[in-house]
Amino acid sequence: MSDTPRMEAALLDAPDAGFANIWKVGCELERELTAANAIIRQQQLLDEENLRLTERIKQLEEENDALRADLLLWKESE
């Protein structure tokens, strides 16, 4: 199987309109690629935000643990 089946099919399905068909398929492929790249970029941004939020949650949990430890020491000293 070819690595460009849609382009070849566009030429083979209507050889007399070859360039026009190839142009049309090429434009469709480029639109699909642009849309796929937008989805990938959006996912990358979501992954980055998820990592940032995960780190923030970890930091808040550590701060909470430190505050609890301080509170326990304070209560014990009373």
Summary of the structure (lengths in Angstrom):
residues: 78
radius of gyration: 28.8
end to end distance: 80.2
largest distance: 94.5
contacts: 158
relative contact order: 0.06
helix: 92%
strand: 0%
